[in-house]
């Protein structure tokens, strides 16, 4: 089993979507826990910045809201859970306070690779191509790499 | 100036949009007030049913939430304001509790027809064609006609 950092594979399947794929060196149950326990989410989602979990109603129809406190200021993010299939799949919306009313649908899938590793696939669907491109140009990929590096460390600590 | 009830003109400009157009026999300022004062909204939005205005933060980034109490049960609706241009334009999101995480972007425009009448244009943008068709098949047109008939009456009372 490799312990080297895995790389993020980002593609654009359609003109309104972004798909990312990332392998984690941890079994699916542990990855699921890190993604769905608010105390653990607070340890990686904010890329090392302090993350305030304001709301985490983890059920269909429930709302979530995080505020990330970074050196350059605070940013609020929120959304609502559309679908939850334990260990396998979460569909939720995502909205940044800086662009209110611009709502992304995120479909997150966890795949057990059978060798103690887990593949996390995230597909983001935007209302328009412009919103999709705005996200691509926002430094999203670097931000995800930072978050996932923090998640790598958390998963190792939990092991 | 006609006082006859006006008809709703519904079209589908693209496969993810619904556009409606409706004329009201009232000046734009009065229509704007009926659309943006929560006490007035409660008198027409719910099609004659009791409407509870839970949240009405009418500013960019603010949230709104209504609960309609009808004979067949209660339905919650909510969203967030993306853009407000007084007297002219509101862009907001719309989500029904029954389908959480399915978010519509609504762009509402008021046009002063110059003869004491006002044209209200509403364009709804969906993430997918299936969601758009689901809305078309939900009885939306009948519901809008009921709401707008209640709005006609309210505007006449305010005159």
Interface residues (C-beta under 8 A of the other chain):
Chain A: X60 X61 X62 X79 X80 X81 X82 X83 X91 X92 X93 X95 X97 X100 X101 X102 X103 X105 X125 X127
Chain B: X60 X61 X62 X79 X80 X81 X82 X83 X91 X92 X93 X95 X97 X100 X101 X102 X103 X105 X125 X127
